[in-house]
Amino acid sequence: MGAATVSGLLEQAALAVLIGWLAWALGGMALSPVPATALGAAIGLGAVTVFAGTLPIAALIALLAPFGVMLPALALRQVGAHLGLPVAPFSTLELAAFLVAYLVFLAAAMGAVPVDLYRFGYAPLPVALMTLAVCAYGFATGNLFLPLVAVAGQLAWALGWGSSNWFDHVLHVLLIPIVLTILAQRLI
Amino acid sequence: MTGAQIAILALAALSVGLGAWTVRRDAPPAWRFAAPVPLVAEGAPAFDTVLDYTAPAGQAHSPGVALGEGGFDILWFEGSQEAQADVDIFAASVTRGDGGWRVGAPRRRVTRAALGAAMEPPQLVVTLGNTIENENASGALYTTAVSVGGWAMASVADVRMGPEGPLGARKLNLSPLLNRSHLVKSPMVEYADGSHALPAYFEMGQMHGVLVRLDARGRVRDAARMDAPGLQPIQPMIVPQDATRAVAFLRDFDAARGRLLISRTTDGGRTWSRVRQTDIPSPSAPVAALSLGGARILAAMNDDPDAPGDLRLSLSEDAGETWRVLHRFRADEGALRYPMLRRLKDDSIVLAYSKGTKRGITAHVFNAAWALQQ
């Protein structure tokens, strides 16, 4: 199976997880976690298999891809937490620091900051160092989730699956509204 | 040590292995341009108009030139209006026969539907724009594709072509902003190792030019910016002088400033000087340029402030510092814009541009003797 085919399957899988997460979140308002999870899985899988190639799915892929590892991993993490898996939440300070750093990163990508940070995501040595830095942070804080995403992203990137830039595997612009929402909930 | 920390150590070990593997197999770009082969003015002057096409309706704009055996294809986008949801890529094949140049009937070459279906998984493509030849792969193209919004939301698609249209396609990964806001316009730049780099530009926020290096599989491996705070440099047209030096001419998106922009590299394109204004007038229009060898550059520009619709062919003997006008193509009905210059295999030169303010496409083939005798 070629890298392009695997990349396509991974994008579809990521979209299935996100659609499933949305269905799970909505279903969870009326259902207990297990049936809500089953509902989400059915809708997510059904959407990308039954409706593959249709306008809504093609538009979602065009709009949001590359999905990377982080977004679907976060969705699965939240579902797992509701199913009783031990998940350590990110602290408010971690989320705020991430938000600031990520906004600087995006500003750099838009040319507002003279250093092109995104460029480092194409080269193997910076990618290796950044991944190890995430692992070191996870080791120090006892947070397994971030190293898991960083290394999974490095693996996909190394195998030529999905984006040729590591940052696309471990970040996504939808993280901004997600983090802002969580921070706002904690402030209220 | 907790279970999580043990797992993280295992992940770190895996990461070290992946890092060693990727570093070892990596082939970083070599930053040495292919030295331009001098183009000598010899033989009798020759000039032909090989295409004079007017769209039956709507607009036809932004020609690209894809070289082939025995001739070349001229590609452009056509539809009711630029950036509308009925724009496809059209092409006309130009071949040299016994009686001179012959042009085939224009036909749709890349449709939005076919491009979207060629991606894995299929993606929505709403409109298409500037399209150029992908010189790293036979018969391949780079096209500007929009799935949502306008040009600032565009992506560059690497399109592998078959006889009936796209066989496969994928968007280049050039931005963390949903992979948005990069476009192409100018032909690729050849390197000494036989690879070609892609000039592109970013249209969201602080606009800037980009020189994209690609790996053997056509994936983005590096990207170098041409930037300047306060200016809006787009559509870089890059002309190498030797293995390490090149000049990039850029359009300023802000028409009010009215000047062509320039940037230079002395390290094979790895880094670029801060983009600056030249004295050359420009109505916010892209230029086409072609090396004639060393510091000699042939360019097509809208550089007459009294007739900004005219396209003038000019020669520089000092890598773009000063220019001598060789020939004027007059705009009788609407502006002549978006020139494209390519050198053919027989050392002829093809100049294509849009005419009548995006109403059609004109293409000429001439030789250096004709250009330099003007």
Interface residues (C-beta under 8 A of the other chain):
Chain A: A3 A4 T5 S7 G8 E11 Q12 A52 G53 L55 I57 A58 A59 I61 A62 L63 L64 A65 P66 F105 L106 A109 M110 G111 A112 P114 D116 Y118 R119 Y122 A123 P124 L125 V127 A128 L129 T131 L132 C135 A136 G138 F139 G142 N143 L144 P147 L148 A150 V151 Q154 L155 A158 G160 S163 S164 N165 F167 D168 L171 V173
Chain B: T2 A4 Q5 A7 I8 L9 L11 A12 L14 S15 V16 L18 G19 A20 W21 T22 V23 D26 P28 G116 A117 M119 E120 P121 P122 Q123 L124 V125 S147 V148 G168 R170 N173 S175 P176 L177 L178 N179 F202 M204 G205 Q206 M207 H208 D215 R217 R219 V220 R221 D222 A223 R225 D227
